[in-house]
Structure formats: structure tokens, C-alpha cells
Amino acid sequence: MNKTILITGASSGIGEATSLYFAQQGWQVIATMRNPEKEKDHIKEPNIFVTRLEVTEPASVETAIQQGIQKFGKIDVLINNAGYGQQGLFEAVSPEKIQEQFDVNVFGLMHVTRAMLPQQLRMARIVCGTWPVLILNNW
């Protein structure tokens, strides 16, 4: 049976590369992103399912997880990759911008992890980090 992985923030960068890598290794990939209608590269891979997931919207998180399970039957691994960095002087960044970043990078990760726990406690692994570096052997 094929392994299934859900990756947040899969529209570009490390998330995109990770989803394509796992697909090429034969995994079933649930590639999630805020704007899947703009996606072009992932659609070419038959074992990648692209769906919308906004980490700051718990309903969106639940929907994406349920769609992934409906498509592939299970989720073995979650990679919490969604996030972003800000540049600049700390004193120049508004409290609102700092809150927005925490909403995505911290609380968003927590929303996704919490929503996955019922599935994960049965069978899977969770990898958290804005930019995870993974070596998966025999998962």
C-alpha cells in the first residue's frame, strides 16, 4: 500500500519541491496551498492531489484533511511547511504584522497539527517546521 503525505505551503519553494520529490518516490501527495487555482506544475503528477488549505482558517484545514482522506484513504505523514519570514528592523514592524506572522507560522501550524491528531494517533507521523529538512527512511 502506498504511503500518503500531506504538505502545507506546497505552492512554491521547499513545499513545492518536497511534494514533487515525494510524488517521484511513489508517495500519494496531498499538496495544499492557499490558491490552488493558480497551480500548474503539481497537476502534471498523477499521484498529487492539490487542494486549498489556509492555515489560519480551521474550517479550511478540516476540509483539506477530509478531502485528502477521501481521495487516498489515509494520511501517513504531515509536513507543516506553510509559513513566511519578515525582514527589517524589529522596531519598524507593526504589532499587526507580527501578529499576522504568528497567526500563520505558529497558530496555523497548531491548527493543522490539532486537526490531524485523530488521524495521526492511529498511524502517522507529524513533522513541524517552517522549512523542514527531512530524511525519511522506511516510512
Buried (B, 14 or more C-beta within 10 A) or exposed (E): EEBBBBBBBBBEEBBBEBBBBBBEEEBBBBBBBBEBEEBEBBEEBEBBBBBBBBBBBBEBBBBBBEBBBEEBEBBBBBBBBBBEEEEEEEEEEEEEEEEBBEEBBEBBBEBBBEBBEEBBEEEBEBBEBBEBEEEBEEE
